[in-house]
Amino acid sequence: MNIFETTSVLNRTIRLTDVQWNHIRERHPEMEDQQDKLRETLENPDFVVHSVRDDTYHYVRKYAETPVSEKHALIVVKHLDRDGFVITAFFVSRIRKEGKVVVYGKEAYDQL
């Protein structure tokens, strides 16, 4: 069952399943009640990078306020043909750039 389904900035239908949502909440309890931020990050991220190592896409958006202070929401997504699904999501202070290729929002990415 899907928690939500939305169209990402890369024009892909991305779904968050209840299985993955439970995984996220168990591993990252600060994400509880943050579904609006997840959806907003997929629809309107600051940037998106492709992680070549594991063939995933990382959607990132900075938030001035989160349950754990000012942080970036980072959502790891697996793209299929025209759609995809959320693998995990969490808040981070810093973005690792190694092994990543910018596919959207190069200017915001370069300002990190």
N, C-alpha and C positions, 0 to 999 in steps of 0.2 A: 504494500500500500504506500502511496506517495503522501508525504507531509505537504509538499508543494511542488509545483512545476512552473518554470518561468523561462522566458527567452533571454539568453545572455547577450551581452554587448557584442559577442562574436556571432550572433544570430543562430545560436544553437538552443534547442529545447533542453534545459537542464532540470533534472528531478532530484529531489531529496527524499529518499525512501525512509520509512519508519525504522528499518534495520540500521541504516547509517545514522539516523538521528539518535537512536539509542546508543550507538557506539560513540558518537560525538559527546553526548551528555555524560556518559560514563567516564570517558577519558579526559574530558574538558568541562567540568561542571560549571565553569563560568559562562559557558555558552547557553545555559538554560535561559529561556525567554528571549533569545537573541535571533529568532527566525527572521524578523524584519531586517536586521542588519545583514544576514546571510543573503536574503533575496536582493537587497539593495546593492550589495557587493557584486553579485553576479550580473545585475542589470546595468550598474553604473560604477564600475571599479575605477580606481586611479590608474591601474595598469594590470595587464595580464602577461604572464610569462609562461613559456613552455619549458618544462624540465625534461631535458633530453635523456637524462639518466633513467627515469622511470616512465617516460612518455605520458606525463600528466600536465595539466594546466593549472597554474596558481593565479587565482583572482584575488586582488589585494585592494583594500580601501582603508584609508586612515580615518579613525574616529577620535574626536576630542574626548569623548566620554564613553567608557565601557565599564563593565563590572570590575575591571582590573586596571583602571586609569586610562590615560591616553595610549592607544595601541592601534596597530593595523589588524584588521580582520583578514585572515588568509584562508581561502577556501581551495582545497585540492579537488580537482575535477578530472574525471576520465572522459575524454571525448570519443564518441563512436563515429558513425557516419555524419548524420545531421543533428544528433542529440548527444546527451552525456548524462553523467550522474555524479553527485557529490560523494567523494570518498571520505573526507574528513574536513573539519574546520576548527580554527582556534584563533586566539589573539596573540600577536607577537610584537615585540619592541623593535626588532631589527629584521631586515630582509636579507637573506643570503643570496648573493648574485652568481655564485659559481655554478656553471653548467646550465644556465638559464638563457633563453632567447626571448626577447621582448616581442610580443605579437600585437599588443595594443598599449597605448599610453607611454610611448618612449620618453617623452619630455618629463612626465611625472617620475618615471623610473630613474632617469638620469639625475634627478634632483635629490635622490636618497643619499 
